[in-house]
Amino acid sequence: MTPPRSDAQRNRERILEVAYEALAADPGTSLNAIAKSAGVGPGTLYRHFPTREDLILTLYRQEVQALVGEVPAILAVHEPLDALRVWFRRLAEYVRVKHGLGEALHTVAAQAAINETYAPVTAAVGRLLAAAQGAGEVRPGLDPADVLLAMGFLWRVPPGEAGLQQADRILELVIDGLRPPAARR
């Protein structure tokens, strides 16, 4: 397959950038509004993303890959338990956009995208837990899939600042439960 032309690649990246912000601000933003904001015609947008679902699932995959990819950098600048906290807070911030994905994440294609990203996300949680366990900050034997499930509240907090504040409060409750019994507050 021939690689896309550089202008086509720039257009695609610009569409994704604009779509991320637009859908975070207003989940009902139209594809035509996204195209206009990206400085491309509707035909260009539809060539890259034939349906709204295609665009949304591409954003979903992109954001999950970015979150997973941040783990080494976060661990490099934070103590392990703080790294876990920072990473999950970023996940909570991502919820802003996930709320914008709405019904698109309830289709067969969406379930395939979610299944495809589950293993990398679980591996990222595992890496964060291993670092925190190595530092004695969380109890040993935690299953990354269990911790990810426990963090599922992040997907249910309301969008906006109030939701992020609630996520922070609940995050501290969960992290406290991950600590070794003698280290709990």
C-alpha positions in Angstrom: 0.0 0.0 0.0 1.3 3.4 -0.9 1.9 5.7 2.1 -0.4 8.8 2.1 0.8 12.0 0.7 2.2 14.4 3.3 -0.7 16.9 2.7 -3.2 14.1 3.2 -1.5 13.0 6.4 -1.5 16.6 7.7 -5.2 16.9 6.9 -5.9 13.7 8.7 -3.9 14.8 11.8 -5.6 18.2 11.8 -9.1 16.7 11.5 -8.3 14.4 14.5 -6.9 17.3 16.6 -10.0 19.5 15.9 -12.4 16.6 16.4 -10.9 15.7 19.8 -11.4 19.3 21.0 -14.8 19.8 19.4 -16.2 16.5 20.7 -14.8 17.2 24.2 -16.6 20.6 24.2 -19.8 19.4 22.5 -20.5 15.7 21.9 -23.1 16.7 19.2 -20.6 18.6 17.0 -21.3 17.8 13.4 -18.7 16.4 11.0 -19.2 19.4 8.8 -18.4 21.7 11.7 -15.3 19.7 12.4 -14.2 19.8 8.7 -14.7 23.6 8.7 -12.8 24.1 11.9 -10.0 21.9 10.6 -9.8 24.0 7.4 -10.7 21.1 5.1 -13.8 20.4 3.0 -16.3 17.8 4.0 -15.1 15.5 1.2 -11.6 15.5 2.7 -13.0 14.6 6.1 -15.2 11.8 4.6 -12.3 10.4 2.6 -10.4 9.9 5.8 -13.4 9.0 8.0 -16.4 7.7 6.0 -18.6 7.7 9.1 -18.9 9.5 12.4 -18.1 6.2 14.0 -14.9 5.8 12.1 -13.7 9.2 13.3 -14.8 8.5 16.9 -13.1 5.1 17.0 -9.9 6.5 15.5 -9.9 9.1 18.3 -10.6 6.4 20.9 -7.7 4.3 19.7 -5.4 7.3 19.4 -6.1 8.5 22.9 -5.7 5.0 24.5 -2.4 4.6 22.6 -1.2 7.9 23.9 -2.2 7.1 27.5 -0.4 3.7 27.3 2.6 5.4 25.8 2.9 7.9 28.6 3.7 5.3 31.3 7.5 5.3 30.9 7.7 9.1 31.0 5.4 9.4 34.0 7.4 6.8 35.9 10.6 8.7 35.0 9.5 11.9 36.7 7.2 10.6 39.6 7.5 8.3 42.5 5.7 5.0 41.6 2.4 5.6 43.6 2.3 9.2 42.3 2.8 7.9 38.8 -0.2 5.6 39.2 -2.2 8.5 40.4 -1.1 10.8 37.6 -1.8 8.2 34.9 -5.3 7.4 36.3 -6.0 11.2 36.5 -5.1 11.5 32.9 -7.5 8.7 32.2 -10.1 10.7 34.1 -9.4 13.7 31.9 -9.8 11.5 28.9 -13.3 10.7 30.1 -14.3 14.2 28.9 -13.8 12.9 25.3 -15.2 9.5 26.0 -18.5 11.1 27.1 -18.4 12.8 23.6 -18.2 9.4 22.0 -21.6 8.5 23.2 -23.5 5.8 21.4 -20.6 5.2 19.0 -19.0 3.1 21.7 -21.9 0.7 21.9 -21.5 -0.9 18.4 -19.9 -4.0 17.3 -17.0 -2.0 15.8 -16.6 -0.1 19.0 -16.5 -3.3 21.0 -13.7 -4.6 18.8 -11.8 -1.3 19.4 -12.3 -1.7 23.1 -11.2 -5.3 23.1 -8.1 -4.4 21.0 -7.1 -1.7 23.5 -7.8 -3.7 26.7 -4.5 -5.7 26.7 -2.2 -2.6 26.2 -4.1 -0.7 29.0 -4.0 -3.6 31.3 -0.2 -4.0 30.6 0.2 -0.2 31.4 -1.6 -0.7 34.7 0.6 -3.7 35.4 3.8 -1.7 34.8 2.6 1.1 37.1 1.6 -1.5 39.8 5.0 -3.3 39.5 6.8 -0.1 40.1 4.6 0.8 43.1 5.0 -2.7 44.4 8.7 -2.6 44.0 8.7 0.6 46.1 6.5 -1.0 48.8 3.8 1.6 48.1 1.1 -0.9 47.2 0.5 -4.4 48.4 1.9 -7.3 46.4 -0.2 -9.6 44.3 -2.5 -7.0 42.8 -4.0 -8.0 39.5 -3.8 -5.2 36.9 -7.2 -6.3 35.5 -8.8 -6.0 38.9 -7.3 -2.6 39.5 -8.5 -1.4 36.1 -12.0 -2.7 36.9 -11.9 -0.9 40.3 -10.9 2.3 38.5 -14.0 1.9 36.3 -15.6 4.8 38.2 -13.6 7.0 36.0 -15.9 6.1 33.1 -19.0 7.1 35.2 -18.1 10.5 36.6 -20.0 13.4 35.0 -18.1 15.5 32.4 -16.6 18.8 33.4 -14.6 20.1 36.4 -17.1 18.7 39.0 -16.6 15.3 37.5 -12.9 15.5 37.6 -13.0 16.7 41.2 -15.2 13.7 42.1 -12.8 11.4 40.2 -9.9 12.8 42.3 -11.7 12.1 45.5 -12.7 8.5 44.5 -9.2 7.9 43.1 -7.7 8.6 46.5 -10.1 6.1 48.1 -9.1 3.4 45.6 -5.4 4.1 46.0 -5.7 4.0 49.7 -7.2 0.5 49.3 -4.2 -0.6 47.2 -1.7 0.3 49.9 -0.2 -2.3 52.2 -2.5 -2.5 55.3 0.2 -0.9 57.5 0.5 2.1 55.1 -3.2 3.0 54.9 -4.3 6.4 56.1 
